[in-house]
Structure formats: structure tokens, C-alpha cells
Amino acid sequence: MYRCIASALFLVLFGATHPSLAADWPTFRGPAGDGLSGKEQGPTQWSATDNIAWKVKLPQPGNGSPIAVDGRVFVTSAEDEEGKLRSLYCFDQKTGKQQWVRTVTIDEKMPTHKTNPYCGSTPASDGERVVVFHGSAGLYCYDLDGNELWSRNLGKFRHMWGYGASPIFHDGKILLNAGPGKDVFLTAIDPTNGKEIWKTPEPVEADGNRRDDGNPMGSWCTPVIAEVDGKSQIICAMPTRVNAYDPQSGEIIWTCDGMAHDRGSLAYSSPVIVGPLCFITGGYRGPTMAIRLGGTGDVTETHRLYRNENSPQSIGTGVAIDGYLYRPNADGAAIQCIDPKTGKILWSHRGKGPSWGSIAGAGGLLYLTNKKGTTLVFKPSEEKYIGVAVNKLDDSTNATPAIADGRIFIRTDGSLFGIAEPPTEK
């Protein structure tokens, strides 16, 4: 039996609300890291002036997305243009009032790309603590009131395009794809004290910025969890391959080649687990692949169903619903519905512009915010695009919305928005 935690939670949560999960959006892409939340629907209509419960200014642009936990919203931001001061902010979920901010310092300006400002990682919480990855500045853990519990120096992550993978919690561990750069590894950290449980290095070419042929390489993938035969596996896309790890030991269970292509070796988006399959898209118009779960060792020849070259540029991650995949794109068609068993594109919708963020879902609706700050609200359907609303904000963004307690939280280049529709009369 193969069961994706993400897909299973969608079926449970969209049918019946689970109080502990429906209320919060505690990590990048929601409670299970699959982009989906509970039965409670988020807002469907807003603009720069309508249904804005609150709006707060942020010091600098950033691609890190908000999370919502226990009545609080957390988001990262640099304080300066050189990224030497990096902060975690906490706001009241209902009012937007700042509760606290914690700032750390890095003594040198690290390289990044203009499309990936500093603080590209999303914080994560297990409900008791919140952890944030500040790249070369380290991994920091606070309680929900902002008291520092511990910090850990993971090394220098020097890459021409910066960093962006986010930590996740699983089975009493913090999991992080640490990189990109010369020293790349997946690691498990004890959330109670910050000590390393295990660390699995990933080989890279040269300095980890470019391959030996000069083309770019790197992984910004946030790992996901799948269950195979009743046991959890950590699935993460690395620059040249997709790996499955044992959560207890960090041992690689299986690996599948195919991420590299003639323009680079790049992993931007997270894997999407669709029943017995792992679907992944390579960066910079890289390949799309489907891998059958359940193998061991090198499964490239035995479990890879297909590898389609030169796919649309996909930076954000899609969601799986009822066996179909809904994927955002950064160029061309803004949204696609795909049959993951074959890779066939069932429909494409151009939308209102390219999207770098990921799709989020709650209450039977899907949300995709594009680079212009316009959010498309639509219903999942393998037959055609079914639009519900188009909502514009007056600011650009590369982040992914968080949906919690009937509200949606959107981070733009300049602000954090709390959006809520007025309660309906009963």
C-alpha cells in the first residue's frame, strides 16, 4: 500500500475538519506540506482596498512565505539591502499588531539573485516552537513568544542565486535541505536542543554554482513526506536526482536520476506525491518525471515512468487532488492540470501572468498568486479551468499564501496582508 500523507489529508480534511490542522498553516505549503488545508474555506473576494483586515509594511522584499500558528502569523525579512540583518517577525493573526521581531546578523554580504531577495526561506512551527533558516546566518529556534531556545551554525551556503529551501517538522525532527552551494546536505535536527541527529551529504560539481560545463546547478527544494508500506520516506529533489531518505537514519532508500538537462541541473519545486507516484519538475524548463514509489537503490530504469524534456518553467509547486495534478508555471500557461500517470497536460489556463509561488488549497478551492500580486481562485477539475474569482493587490510577490481560520495571508515585496471577508448573517 502506498499512501501520500498529503493526499490522504486532503481527503480527510476536505470532508471533515480536523481542529488542530484546520486552524493553522504551520509550514511552507500547509499542515502536511502538500499545499492543502482544511474544510474551512478562505476568502474568495478581495482587492487592495476591500476585505483587507490589516496590512503591515515589511522592511525588504523576500520570497519567504508566511505561516499561521496559534493566532500568530510569522514571516521573515531582511532589514537591509545587503542582507546582513535577517529577521523573523511575529504578528497577531486578527489585528496585524506586531508581537515581536528577532534579528540575527551575518558579517558579510552573501551573493543572491535580484529575483530571490534575502530571507527566501519560510519558517516552520510544531505548535510549541518556531524555527527559521537564515542561510549562512544559521538555523534559529524560538518559542512562540519570541524567546530564543537555541541556534545552530550549519556552515556557509554561498550560491549566486541565494537560498530558499524551508525547514519542515516530521516525527519529532526538523528536516532541512541545506544548500545550495559547495556543501549540500539533508539533515535532521532535534527541535528540543538543536543537536544534529543525522546528516546526509549530496555530491555536487565544482563549487555547486555551476556544473563543469558552465551551466547552473542547485537545489532549493523543500522536502516532502510520503508513506510507503506504512513507513515514512523523506522525498527531496537534488540538482541531478530525486532521493528518498529514511527519517530515522538519513540513509538513502532510493534514488532516481533525470533532473539534469542541457541547460542546467536545477531543482526549484518540491515533489508532489500522487497516490503511488512521485511527480517532480526540474528547474529552468527542465524535465518532468513520475517515479513509482516502493523501490530501493537506483530506480531510474525500474520505477521511472517517464521523463518529458523541456517543460514549462515551474518554480512553485502544485497540488494533487483526486489523482490529478494542478501545477503553476512561471512562463507560458499560468496553471496546468496534468495526469501524473502519463504526464499528459489535460488543460492549460494562461491566467493573469506568470507565477513563482505555489498553489494553496482550502475548503474545496485552490489559490494561486502570481508575480503581479493577483490571486486566481479556482475549483479543481480535470475537465477544464473553473474560475471563481480574480483578486488584485497593488504589489508584486513570489511568495505562497497561507490559509488559516477562514483568512488568507499574502506576503508581497513590500507588505504582509491579512485578508478576511466579513462574517455572513445566519
One Martini backbone bead per residue (centre of mass of N, CA, C, O) as a GRO file, in nm:
protein
  426
    1MET     BB    1   0.096   0.036   0.023
    2TYR     BB    2   0.028   0.370  -0.090
    3ARG     BB    3   0.074   0.679   0.100
    4CYS     BB    4  -0.006   1.004   0.104
    5ILE     BB    5  -0.027   1.238   0.332
    6ALA     BB    6  -0.139   1.461   0.158
    7SER     BB    7  -0.380   1.313   0.018
    8ALA     BB    8  -0.515   1.209   0.273
    9LEU     BB    9  -0.570   1.488   0.401
   10PHE     BB   10  -0.753   1.594   0.186
   11LEU     BB   11  -0.982   1.388   0.226
   12VAL     BB   12  -1.029   1.451   0.523
   13LEU     BB   13  -1.044   1.772   0.534
   14PHE     BB   14  -1.263   1.815   0.305
   15GLY     BB   15  -1.478   1.642   0.482
   16ALA     BB   16  -1.329   1.703   0.772
   17THR     BB   17  -1.253   1.874   1.041
   18HIS     BB   18  -0.934   1.939   1.185
   19PRO     BB   19  -0.858   2.135   1.438
   20SER     BB   20  -0.533   2.133   1.441
   21LEU     BB   21  -0.520   2.198   1.117
   22ALA     BB   22  -0.740   2.404   1.020
   23ALA     BB   23  -0.622   2.656   1.191
   24ASP     BB   24  -0.341   2.597   1.053
   25TRP     BB   25  -0.015   2.717   0.890
   26PRO     BB   26   0.301   2.584   0.984
   27THR     BB   27   0.409   2.561   0.683
   28PHE     BB   28   0.520   2.510   0.395
   29ARG     BB   29   0.229   2.419   0.248
   30GLY     BB   30   0.120   2.343   0.522
   31PRO     BB   31   0.045   2.087   0.738
   32ALA     BB   32   0.168   1.859   0.503
   33GLY     BB   33   0.315   1.998   0.248
   34ASP     BB   34   0.064   2.000   0.002
   35GLY     BB   35  -0.121   2.283  -0.002
   36LEU     BB   36  -0.335   2.177   0.218
   37SER     BB   37  -0.628   2.212   0.398
   38GLY     BB   38  -0.928   2.255   0.515
   39LYS     BB   39  -1.272   2.300   0.505
   40GLU     BB   40  -1.221   2.586   0.548
   41GLN     BB   41  -1.279   2.868   0.386
   42GLY     BB   42  -1.157   3.115   0.222
   43PRO     BB   43  -1.133   3.380   0.069
   44THR     BB   44  -1.264   3.520  -0.260
   45GLN     BB   45  -1.272   3.842  -0.199
   46TRP     BB   46  -1.045   4.104  -0.318
   47SER     BB   47  -0.836   4.394  -0.257
   48ALA     BB   48  -0.655   4.674  -0.180
   49THR     BB   49  -0.945   4.764  -0.012
   50ASP     BB   50  -1.090   4.486   0.012
   51ASN     BB   51  -1.083   4.274   0.280
   52ILE     BB   52  -0.871   4.428   0.464
   53ALA     BB   53  -0.780   4.377   0.782
   54TRP     BB   54  -0.460   4.401   0.719
   55LYS     BB   55  -0.144   4.602   0.702
   56VAL     BB   56   0.212   4.549   0.670
   57LYS     BB   57   0.525   4.651   0.675
   58LEU     BB   58   0.825   4.565   0.508
   59PRO     BB   59   1.159   4.621   0.471
   60GLN     BB   60   1.187   4.374   0.257
   61PRO     BB   61   1.211   4.174   0.023
   62GLY     BB   62   1.063   3.833  -0.026
   63ASN     BB   63   1.006   3.467  -0.063
   64GLY     BB   64   0.900   3.422   0.198
   65SER     BB   65   0.647   3.272   0.370
   66PRO     BB   66   0.377   3.247   0.551
   67ILE     BB   67   0.261   3.165   0.880
   68ALA     BB   68  -0.001   2.996   1.090
   69VAL     BB   69  -0.004   3.015   1.461
   70ASP     BB   70  -0.181   3.055   1.730
   71GLY     BB   71  -0.269   3.358   1.628
   72ARG     BB   72  -0.016   3.371   1.433
   73VAL     BB   73   0.225   3.549   1.223
   74PHE     BB   74   0.496   3.443   1.016
   75VAL     BB   75   0.797   3.624   0.896
   76THR     BB   76   1.046   3.713   0.676
   77SER     BB   77   1.326   3.964   0.687
   78ALA     BB   78   1.512   4.197   0.581
   79GLU     BB   79   1.670   4.514   0.688
   80ASP     BB   80   1.869   4.511   0.440
   81GLU     BB   81   2.013   4.513   0.122
   82GLU     BB   82   2.260   4.307   0.217
   83GLY     BB   83   2.156   4.087   0.437
   84LYS     BB   84   2.285   4.119   0.746
   85LEU     BB   85   1.981   4.151   0.841
   86ARG     BB   86   1.776   3.895   0.995
   87SER     BB   87   1.420   3.829   1.023
   88LEU     BB   88   1.161   3.751   1.265
   89TYR     BB   89   0.812   3.779   1.248
   90CYS     BB   90   0.532   3.872   1.471
   91PHE     BB   91   0.175   3.847   1.433
   92ASP     BB   92  -0.142   3.920   1.463
   93GLN     BB   93  -0.392   3.761   1.300
   94LYS     BB   94  -0.635   3.981   1.337
   95THR     BB   95  -0.459   4.278   1.351
   96GLY     BB   96  -0.128   4.295   1.289
   97LYS     BB   97   0.019   4.310   1.541
   98GLN     BB   98   0.319   4.339   1.672
   99GLN     BB   99   0.489   4.114   1.888
  100TRP     BB  100   0.770   4.040   1.733
  101VAL     BB  101   1.139   4.058   1.686
  102ARG     BB  102   1.414   3.872   1.530
  103THR     BB  103   1.767   3.943   1.498
  104VAL     BB  104   2.030   3.867   1.274
  105THR     BB  105   2.385   3.831   1.201
  106ILE     BB  106   2.594   3.891   0.917
  107ASP     BB  107   2.937   3.969   0.819
  108GLU     BB  108   2.835   3.921   0.514
  109LYS     BB  109   2.784   3.945   0.182
  110MET     BB  110   2.569   3.754   0.004
  111PRO     BB  111   2.479   3.594  -0.257
  112THR     BB  112   2.232   3.677  -0.513
  113HIS     BB  113   1.919   3.733  -0.659
  114LYS     BB  114   1.685   3.962  -0.753
  115THR     BB  115   1.452   3.726  -0.739
  116ASN     BB  116   1.613   3.647  -0.446
  117PRO     BB  117   1.587   3.763  -0.177
  118TYR     BB  118   1.641   3.786   0.124
  119CYS     BB  119   1.466   3.559   0.287
  120GLY     BB  120   1.357   3.269   0.123
  121SER     BB  121   1.252   3.138   0.382
  122THR     BB  122   1.028   2.937   0.562
  123PRO     BB  123   0.887   2.891   0.836
  124ALA     BB  124   0.841   2.667   1.130
  125SER     BB  125   0.587   2.468   1.315
  126ASP     BB  126   0.473   2.262   1.615
  127GLY     BB  127   0.320   2.475   1.833
  128GLU     BB  128   0.583   2.552   2.033
  129ARG     BB  129   0.772   2.626   1.788
  130VAL     BB  130   1.007   2.825   1.591
  131VAL     BB  131   1.172   2.791   1.274
  132VAL     BB  132   1.473   2.936   1.110
  133PHE     BB  133   1.630   2.992   0.793
  134HIS     BB  134   1.940   3.202   0.734
  135GLY     BB  135   2.150   3.040   0.619
  136SER     BB  136   2.462   3.147   0.701
  137ALA     BB  137   2.332   3.244   0.986
  138GLY     BB  138   2.131   3.005   1.038
  139LEU     BB  139   1.957   2.816   1.289
  140TYR     BB  140   1.644   2.906   1.449
  141CYS     BB  141   1.490   2.896   1.784
  142TYR     BB  142   1.155   2.956   1.910
  143ASP     BB  143   0.920   3.058   2.082
  144LEU     BB  144   0.606   3.208   2.049
  145ASP     BB  145   0.735   3.465   2.227
  146GLY     BB  146   1.060   3.490   2.128
  147ASN     BB  147   1.235   3.286   2.268
  148GLU     BB  148   1.541   3.168   2.267
  149LEU     BB  149   1.654   2.826   2.245
  150TRP     BB  150   1.831   2.809   1.970
  151SER     BB  151   2.136   2.759   1.770
  152ARG     BB  152   2.276   2.687   1.429
  153ASN     BB  153   2.565   2.618   1.253
  154LEU     BB  154   2.576   2.499   0.903
  155GLY     BB  155   2.726   2.711   0.735
  156LYS     BB  156   2.814   2.786   0.408
  157PHE     BB  157   2.589   2.945   0.152
  158ARG     BB  158   2.726   2.984  -0.164
  159HIS     BB  159   2.517   3.148  -0.405
  160MET     BB  160   2.420   3.329  -0.680
  161TRP     BB  161   2.089   3.265  -0.587
  162GLY     BB  162   2.081   3.161  -0.317
  163TYR     BB  163   1.820   3.079  -0.095
  164GLY     BB  164   1.495   2.857  -0.010
  165ALA     BB  165   1.471   2.642   0.175
  166SER     BB  166   1.257   2.467   0.405
  167PRO     BB  167   1.158   2.375   0.697
  168ILE     BB  168   1.051   2.072   0.868
  169PHE     BB  169   0.822   1.863   1.037
  170HIS     BB  170   0.907   1.519   1.166
  171ASP     BB  171   0.897   1.301   1.405
  172GLY     BB  172   1.069   1.499   1.600
  173LYS     BB  173   1.185   1.668   1.347
  174ILE     BB  174   1.414   1.859   1.168
  175LEU     BB  175   1.402   1.934   0.821
  176LEU     BB  176   1.684   1.997   0.581
  177ASN     BB  177   1.782   2.158   0.284
  178ALA     BB  178   2.117   2.226   0.263
  179GLY     BB  179   2.138   2.516   0.062
  180PRO     BB  180   2.325   2.603  -0.176
  181GLY     BB  181   2.646   2.471  -0.298
  182LYS     BB  182   2.921   2.301  -0.194
  183ASP     BB  183   2.752   2.234   0.078
  184VAL     BB  184   2.535   1.956   0.064
  185PHE     BB  185   2.240   1.870   0.272
  186LEU     BB  186   2.062   1.645   0.467
  187THR     BB  187   1.883   1.719   0.778
  188ALA     BB  188   1.855   1.633   1.131
  189ILE     BB  189   1.688   1.798   1.406
  190ASP     BB  190   1.663   1.871   1.734
  191PRO     BB  191   1.412   2.075   1.869
  192THR     BB  192   1.515   2.089   2.180
  193ASN     BB  193   1.860   2.156   2.102
  194GLY     BB  194   1.995   2.147   1.793
  195LYS     BB  195   2.087   1.869   1.735
  196GLU     BB  196   2.234   1.636   1.550
  197ILE     BB  197   2.119   1.334   1.405
  198TRP     BB  198   2.163   1.380   1.086
  199LYS     BB  199   2.379   1.353   0.777
  200THR     BB  200   2.339   1.394   0.411
  201PRO     BB  201   2.526   1.411   0.156
  202GLU     BB  202   2.561   1.596  -0.163
  203PRO     BB  203   2.684   1.579  -0.460
  204VAL     BB  204   2.894   1.820  -0.636
  205GLU     BB  205   3.001   2.046  -0.860
  206ALA     BB  206   3.249   2.208  -0.774
  207ASP     BB  207   3.086   2.493  -0.614
  208GLY     BB  208   2.758   2.454  -0.688
  209ASN     BB  209   2.684   2.665  -0.926
  210ARG     BB  210   2.846   2.504  -1.153
  211ARG     BB  211   2.916   2.315  -1.385
  212ASP     BB  212   3.166   2.202  -1.585
  213ASP     BB  213   2.995   2.336  -1.843
  214GLY     BB  214   2.858   2.618  -1.694
  215ASN     BB  215   2.601   2.532  -1.583
  216PRO     BB  216   2.361   2.549  -1.367
  217MET     BB  217   2.321   2.478  -1.005
  218GLY     BB  218   2.066   2.346  -0.776
  219SER     BB  219   1.881   2.344  -0.453
  220TRP     BB  220   1.530   2.457  -0.335
  221CYS     BB  221   1.407   2.213  -0.194
  222THR     BB  222   1.130   2.108  -0.021
  223PRO     BB  223   1.054   1.858   0.157
  224VAL     BB  224   0.872   1.548   0.167
  225ILE     BB  225   0.608   1.321   0.270
  226ALA     BB  226   0.593   0.962   0.253
  227GLU     BB  227   0.406   0.658   0.233
  228VAL     BB  228   0.550   0.319   0.250
  229ASP     BB  229   0.433   0.055   0.385
  230GLY     BB  230   0.401   0.234   0.666
  231LYS     BB  231   0.649   0.421   0.582
  232SER     BB  232   0.855   0.679   0.596
  233GLN     BB  233   0.953   0.931   0.349
  234ILE     BB  234   1.201   1.138   0.221
  235ILE     BB  235   1.149   1.381  -0.035
  236CYS     BB  236   1.414   1.499  -0.263
  237ALA     BB  237   1.536   1.743  -0.479
  238MET     BB  238   1.815   1.744  -0.662
  239PRO     BB  239   2.006   1.848  -0.916
  240THR     BB  240   2.019   1.527  -1.053
  241ARG     BB  241   1.814   1.407  -0.828
  242VAL     BB  242   1.601   1.177  -0.656
  243ASN     BB  243   1.537   1.135  -0.304
  244ALA     BB  244   1.513   0.877  -0.049
  245TYR     BB  245   1.463   0.887   0.307
  246ASP     BB  246   1.539   0.793   0.623
  247PRO     BB  247   1.426   0.946   0.911
  248GLN     BB  248   1.619   0.797   1.122
  249SER     BB  249   1.916   0.792   0.941
  250GLY     BB  250   1.942   0.915   0.626
  251GLU     BB  251   1.916   0.698   0.439
  252ILE     BB  252   1.921   0.596   0.116
  253ILE     BB  253   1.674   0.422  -0.051
  254TRP     BB  254   1.640   0.605  -0.315
  255THR     BB  255   1.721   0.676  -0.668
  256CYS     BB  256   1.665   0.932  -0.937
  257ASP     BB  257   1.736   1.017  -1.235
  258GLY     BB  258   1.688   1.345  -1.444
  259MET     BB  259   1.727   1.658  -1.367
  260ALA     BB  260   1.922   1.691  -1.575
  261HIS     BB  261   2.024   1.923  -1.837
  262ASP     BB  262   2.134   2.136  -2.097
  263ARG     BB  263   2.081   2.402  -1.880
  264GLY     BB  264   2.091   2.216  -1.613
  265SER     BB  265   2.087   2.161  -1.237
  266LEU     BB  266   1.751   2.196  -1.119
  267ALA     BB  267   1.569   2.257  -0.797
  268TYR     BB  268   1.272   2.420  -0.702
  269SER     BB  269   1.058   2.217  -0.650
  270SER     BB  270   0.845   2.004  -0.511
  271PRO     BB  271   0.726   1.723  -0.458
  272VAL     BB  272   0.447   1.518  -0.573
  273ILE     BB  273   0.213   1.314  -0.417
  274VAL     BB  274   0.036   1.048  -0.611
  275GLY     BB  275  -0.001   0.811  -0.443
  276PRO     BB  276   0.233   0.595  -0.607
  277LEU     BB  277   0.352   0.884  -0.688
  278CYS     BB  278   0.627   1.088  -0.810
  279PHE     BB  279   0.628   1.434  -0.883
  280ILE     BB  280   0.859   1.621  -1.102
  281THR     BB  281   1.030   1.941  -1.155
  282GLY     BB  282   1.251   2.103  -1.334
  283GLY     BB  283   1.451   2.360  -1.385
  284TYR     BB  284   1.468   2.559  -1.648
  285ARG     BB  285   1.297   2.383  -1.835
  286GLY     BB  286   1.273   2.108  -1.733
  287PRO     BB  287   1.187   1.812  -1.638
  288THR     BB  288   0.938   1.562  -1.621
  289MET     BB  289   0.850   1.329  -1.353
  290ALA     BB  290   0.774   0.980  -1.277
  291ILE     BB  291   0.767   0.790  -0.967
  292ARG     BB  292   0.763   0.483  -0.837
  293LEU     BB  293   0.697   0.363  -0.550
  294GLY     BB  294   0.908   0.107  -0.364
  295GLY     BB  295   1.201   0.123  -0.398
  296THR     BB  296   1.556   0.043  -0.444
  297GLY     BB  297   1.797   0.229  -0.509
  298ASP     BB  298   1.832   0.239  -0.844
  299VAL     BB  299   1.519   0.350  -1.024
  300THR     BB  300   1.540   0.459  -1.315
  301GLU     BB  301   1.461   0.186  -1.482
  302THR     BB  302   1.211   0.069  -1.288
  303HIS     BB  303   1.032   0.356  -1.178
  304ARG     BB  304   1.040   0.533  -1.425
  305LEU     BB  305   0.787   0.632  -1.637
  306TYR     BB  306   0.895   0.933  -1.709
  307ARG     BB  307   1.065   1.186  -1.935
  308ASN     BB  308   1.005   1.525  -1.993
  309GLU     BB  309   1.111   1.763  -2.187
  310ASN     BB  310   1.087   2.093  -2.179
  311SER     BB  311   0.929   2.240  -1.969
  312PRO     BB  312   0.778   2.451  -1.808
  313GLN     BB  313   0.837   2.697  -1.597
  314SER     BB  314   0.889   2.565  -1.259
  315ILE     BB  315   0.883   2.684  -0.921
  316GLY     BB  316   0.643   2.608  -0.813
  317THR     BB  317   0.393   2.411  -0.647
  318GLY     BB  318   0.171   2.169  -0.655
  319VAL     BB  319  -0.138   1.979  -0.654
  320ALA     BB  320  -0.326   1.695  -0.526
  321ILE     BB  321  -0.642   1.575  -0.678
  322ASP     BB  322  -0.789   1.292  -0.748
  323GLY     BB  323  -0.515   1.219  -0.930
  324TYR     BB  324  -0.448   1.522  -0.986
  325LEU     BB  325  -0.253   1.791  -1.130
  326TYR     BB  326  -0.170   2.125  -1.011
  327ARG     BB  327   0.023   2.367  -1.196
  328PRO     BB  328   0.256   2.608  -1.184
  329ASN     BB  329   0.381   2.888  -1.383
  330ALA     BB  330   0.646   3.117  -1.503
  331ASP     BB  331   0.541   3.044  -1.793
  332GLY     BB  332   0.298   3.084  -1.989
  333ALA     BB  333   0.106   2.886  -1.843
  334ALA     BB  334  -0.010   2.930  -1.522
  335ILE     BB  335  -0.200   2.668  -1.552
  336GLN     BB  336  -0.209   2.308  -1.489
  337CYS     BB  337  -0.343   1.993  -1.591
  338ILE     BB  338  -0.234   1.665  -1.480
  339ASP     BB  339  -0.145   1.340  -1.567
  340PRO     BB  340   0.080   1.158  -1.378
  341LYS     BB  341   0.087   0.880  -1.534
  342THR     BB  342   0.171   1.040  -1.830
  343GLY     BB  343   0.199   1.376  -1.851
  344LYS     BB  344  -0.060   1.485  -1.945
  345ILE     BB  345  -0.213   1.768  -2.067
  346LEU     BB  346  -0.544   1.870  -2.010
  347TRP     BB  347  -0.490   2.180  -1.921
  348SER     BB  348  -0.476   2.541  -1.988
  349HIS     BB  349  -0.406   2.858  -1.807
  350ARG     BB  350  -0.301   3.187  -1.835
  351GLY     BB  351  -0.426   3.410  -1.690
  352LYS     BB  352  -0.232   3.703  -1.528
  353GLY     BB  353   0.042   3.550  -1.513
  354PRO     BB  354   0.315   3.464  -1.373
  355SER     BB  355   0.439   3.207  -1.137
  356TRP     BB  356   0.632   3.138  -0.826
  357GLY     BB  357   0.435   3.024  -0.661
  358SER     BB  358   0.216   2.827  -0.487
  359ILE     BB  359  -0.037   2.620  -0.438
  360ALA     BB  360  -0.346   2.669  -0.258
  361GLY     BB  361  -0.576   2.492  -0.023
  362ALA     BB  362  -0.937   2.538   0.063
  363GLY     BB  363  -1.260   2.442   0.075
  364GLY     BB  364  -1.235   2.342  -0.244
  365LEU     BB  365  -1.007   2.555  -0.309
  366LEU     BB  366  -0.787   2.740  -0.524
  367TYR     BB  367  -0.461   2.917  -0.497
  368LEU     BB  368  -0.299   3.177  -0.709
  369THR     BB  369  -0.014   3.380  -0.694
  370ASN     BB  370   0.127   3.617  -0.871
  371LYS     BB  371   0.375   3.848  -0.945
  372LYS     BB  372   0.145   4.091  -0.932
  373GLY     BB  373  -0.071   4.000  -0.692
  374THR     BB  374  -0.260   3.794  -0.832
  375THR     BB  375  -0.548   3.599  -0.746
  376LEU     BB  376  -0.646   3.277  -0.820
  377VAL     BB  377  -0.970   3.135  -0.805
  378PHE     BB  378  -1.034   2.774  -0.801
  379LYS     BB  379  -1.151   2.473  -0.927
  380PRO     BB  380  -1.123   2.146  -0.924
  381SER     BB  381  -1.056   2.011  -1.262
  382GLU     BB  382  -0.994   1.789  -1.534
  383GLU     BB  383  -1.160   1.940  -1.770
  384LYS     BB  384  -1.140   2.247  -1.649
  385TYR     BB  385  -1.134   2.573  -1.597
  386ILE     BB  386  -1.265   2.707  -1.274
  387GLY     BB  387  -1.354   3.010  -1.202
  388VAL     BB  388  -1.413   3.246  -0.923
  389ALA     BB  389  -1.157   3.455  -0.896
  390VAL     BB  390  -1.004   3.795  -0.916
  391ASN     BB  391  -0.728   3.923  -0.715
  392LYS     BB  392  -0.595   4.248  -0.639
  393LEU     BB  393  -0.274   4.376  -0.579
  394ASP     BB  394  -0.033   4.654  -0.525
  395ASP     BB  395   0.186   4.401  -0.561
  396SER     BB  396   0.454   4.206  -0.563
  397THR     BB  397   0.524   3.835  -0.592
  398ASN     BB  398   0.676   3.495  -0.477
  399ALA     BB  399   0.476   3.389  -0.284
  400THR     BB  400   0.280   3.195  -0.052
  401PRO     BB  401  -0.004   3.135   0.074
  402ALA     BB  402  -0.194   3.151   0.378
  403ILE     BB  403  -0.443   2.931   0.540
  404ALA     BB  404  -0.651   3.050   0.820
  405ASP     BB  405  -0.939   3.086   0.978
  406GLY     BB  406  -1.066   3.219   0.704
  407ARG     BB  407  -0.783   3.319   0.611
  408ILE     BB  408  -0.546   3.525   0.424
  409PHE     BB  409  -0.186   3.527   0.363
  410ILE     BB  410   0.014   3.789   0.207
  411ARG     BB  411   0.329   3.822   0.056
  412THR     BB  412   0.503   4.094  -0.041
  413ASP     BB  413   0.753   4.308  -0.112
  414GLY     BB  414   0.618   4.531   0.115
  415SER     BB  415   0.397   4.324   0.248
  416LEU     BB  416   0.143   4.218   0.488
  417PHE     BB  417  -0.157   4.032   0.451
  418GLY     BB  418  -0.488   4.044   0.595
  419ILE     BB  419  -0.760   3.836   0.488
  420ALA     BB  420  -1.122   3.913   0.524
  421GLU     BB  421  -1.439   3.825   0.540
  422PRO     BB  422  -1.732   3.897   0.632
  423PRO     BB  423  -1.965   3.782   0.814
  424THR     BB  424  -2.237   3.595   0.785
  425GLU     BB  425  -2.564   3.582   0.808
  426LYS     BB  426  -2.798   3.363   1.000
   0.00000   0.00000   0.00000
